[in-house]
Amino acid sequence: MINTHPFVIASGCGVDKMALELDYEEERLGVTIPNVYAKIARASFDNMENDEGVNVSYTVKLYKNEEAKEEGEHPFGGKSFRTTLNIGNAKTQHNLLKQCYLHLKEQDGFTDAIDS
């Protein structure tokens, strides 16, 4: 049995303002949407360590802009990603959420995103 642990990133837990803003290319429609607000909404990890760290899956919700998110509008889309949580040096490693955002900024379509 694989042991996974989901996390729901909830408001009030110190990560409300962590998000990215970008000009998002919507492939299905062939358009670029400016000022999209991308926020990690869910993360889970596989508790079975490999040689490099802990496997992490996370989901990013996409909103038309930050104001839409703040006003409670539903996201227009989302994407899921996988990465490995660096657990090698506890003094210098970033927390789970920060490592997911750093990984996200390396993915196609998110490399020009700015911290929000």
Summary of the structure (lengths in Angstrom):
residues: 116
radius of gyration: 14.9
end to end distance: 38.2
largest distance: 44.5
contacts: 294
relative contact order: 0.23
helix: 12%
strand: 42%
